[in-house]
Amino acid sequence: SELFGHKKGAFTGALEDRKGCFEAAHGGTLFLDEVGELPPAVQVRLLRVLQEGKVIRVGETQERPVDVRVIAATHRDLFQDVADGRFREDLLYRLAVGVLSLPALRDRPGDLDLLIDSLLEGVQAEVAGQPDFEVRALSPGARVRLHRHAWPGNVRELRSTLLRALIFATGPTVSPKDVEGALLTVKRKQGGE
């Protein structure tokens, strides 16, 4: 329904006809984030839309033409997912026209200082109107601590960590202790479970 739209009454809660993302993006660009997480049934429908340039709203039989440039992103290795039977090979090749691979943050440490500075500035501007907010600098020790982290959550994790560190900080600078308290650790299962 979100991607392709629906007809009034097609399902519980469908109170009116509604365009999906493809119809809304007609003549423009549609960004599909985490396309590797799509269930198989949606992969089939997406492939059909990309091949034919037409959508069928849920609850209808009428095709509607759409002219949409699609940009898709995923954190998954879609080639491996194809090999494992989790992603359609024909959809992969339909989407993989101009492929850009962005290495994980841990694999590009030279970018870290630029990202820290940019994200810190952005986060502080975002929360500047909050009560008791103070602009804080990052201490050299805090920066060192940020450099020692592996960043499995990439830039999103870095941004959230900086925000938490700003919230936790009590002095005029963000300390290594503030950063340590702001880092989150996901416990991974041992073995192949």
Secondary structure by P-SEA (a helix, b strand, c coil): cccccccccccccccccccccccccccbbbbbcccccccaaaaaaaaaaaaccccccccccbbbbbbbbbbbbcccaaaaaaaaccccaaaaaaaccbbbbbccccccccaaaaaaaaaaaaaaaaaccccccccccccaaaaaaaaaccccccaaaaaaaaaaaaaacccccccaaaaaaabbbbbbbcccc
